[in-house]
Amino acid sequence: MVDVVLLFGRIVLIGLLYLFLLAAVRTGIGMVGGTARRTTGTLALRVTRGPREITGVSIPLTGPVLIGRSPDADLVIADDFVSSTHARVSVTDDGPVLEDLGSTNGTLLNGQPVTRVMALKSGDAIELGRNRIEVVKS
């Protein structure tokens, strides 16, 4: 009889432990990204021309996006005309901005060279060598 009571107690204890863990995970899901990231509404970067592997890829603008040939970049473009750290799209209080990081071949925004930090909006086209990235609503 004592064995049955102990077994039942263990099962209840394990059940309560699982309920506690489930509640803790459900509470923490919204905290995973942190509150420091600011979203820009529904904007994203979409590769419309470039290497076949990344054409059509979209990256939501929820934080800074480093673009380049380096494996450490957020958007890796395997192209000889793209520098290892070519450009960065950052999110500011006024919205997303584009910055050329001293690339060898330069960056174009809507056909104009990027010589300073420039604001981005939906419909803008970023060109890095033979590659084209558009700012789209996702």
C-alpha positions in Angstrom: 0.0 0.0 0.0 2.8 2.4 0.9 4.4 1.6 -2.5 1.2 2.7 -4.3 1.0 6.0 -2.4 4.7 6.8 -3.1 4.2 5.9 -6.8 1.1 8.2 -7.0 3.1 11.0 -5.2 5.9 10.7 -7.7 3.6 10.9 -10.7 1.8 14.0 -9.2 5.2 15.6 -8.5 6.5 14.9 -12.1 3.2 16.3 -13.5 3.5 19.5 -11.5 7.1 19.9 -12.6 6.1 19.6 -16.2 3.3 22.2 -15.7 5.8 24.5 -14.1 8.3 24.1 -17.0 5.5 24.7 -19.6 4.4 27.9 -17.8 8.0 29.1 -17.6 8.7 28.4 -21.3 5.4 30.1 -22.4 6.3 33.2 -20.3 9.8 33.4 -21.7 8.9 33.0 -25.4 8.3 36.7 -25.9 11.5 37.6 -24.2 13.8 35.6 -26.5 14.7 38.6 -28.8 14.9 41.1 -26.0 13.2 44.4 -25.9 16.1 46.4 -27.3 15.3 45.5 -30.9 13.0 47.9 -32.6 10.9 46.8 -35.5 10.3 49.0 -38.6 6.7 47.9 -39.1 6.6 45.4 -41.9 9.7 46.2 -43.9 12.2 43.6 -45.2 15.2 43.3 -47.5 14.5 41.0 -50.5 17.3 39.9 -52.9 15.9 40.3 -56.4 19.1 39.8 -58.4 22.1 37.9 -57.3 23.4 34.4 -56.8 20.8 31.8 -57.4 21.1 30.5 -53.8 19.9 33.7 -52.3 17.6 35.2 -55.0 14.2 35.6 -53.5 15.4 35.5 -49.9 13.8 38.1 -47.5 15.3 39.3 -44.3 12.9 41.2 -41.9 14.3 44.5 -40.6 14.2 43.9 -36.9 17.8 45.0 -36.3 21.0 45.7 -38.1 21.7 43.6 -41.2 25.4 43.3 -42.3 25.7 42.6 -46.1 28.9 41.2 -47.5 30.9 38.3 -48.7 32.2 37.4 -45.3 30.6 34.3 -43.6 30.0 36.5 -40.6 27.6 38.7 -42.5 23.9 38.5 -42.0 23.3 38.4 -45.8 26.2 36.6 -47.4 26.6 37.4 -51.2 29.2 35.2 -52.9 30.3 37.7 -55.6 33.7 39.1 -56.4 32.2 42.6 -56.7 31.0 42.5 -53.1 33.4 43.4 -50.3 33.7 41.1 -47.2 31.8 43.8 -45.2 30.2 45.8 -47.9 27.2 47.6 -46.4 24.9 47.7 -43.3 21.2 48.4 -42.9 20.5 49.6 -39.4 17.2 50.5 -37.7 17.0 53.9 -36.1 14.2 55.8 -34.4 13.4 57.5 -37.7 13.4 54.2 -39.6 15.9 52.0 -41.5 19.1 53.5 -42.9 21.8 52.3 -45.3 25.5 52.8 -44.8 28.3 51.8 -47.1 31.2 50.4 -45.0 34.0 51.6 -47.3 33.5 48.9 -49.9 35.8 48.8 -52.9 33.1 48.9 -55.6 30.6 51.1 -53.7 26.9 50.8 -53.0 24.1 52.4 -55.0 20.7 53.4 -53.6 18.1 54.0 -56.4 21.0 54.4 -58.8 22.8 57.0 -56.7 26.2 56.3 -54.9 25.9 56.0 -51.1 28.4 58.4 -49.7 26.8 59.0 -46.3 24.1 57.3 -44.2 20.9 57.3 -46.2 17.3 56.7 -45.1 15.4 53.8 -46.6 11.7 53.4 -47.5 9.6 50.7 -49.1 10.4 50.4 -52.8 14.0 51.5 -52.6 16.6 49.5 -54.5 20.1 48.8 -53.2 22.8 47.7 -55.7 26.0 46.0 -54.7 27.9 45.1 -57.9 25.6 42.9 -60.0 23.3 42.3 -57.1 20.0 44.0 -56.3 18.3 44.1 -52.9 14.9 45.8 -52.6 13.2 47.2 -49.5 9.7 45.7 -49.4 6.8 45.5 -47.2 6.6 41.9 -45.8 
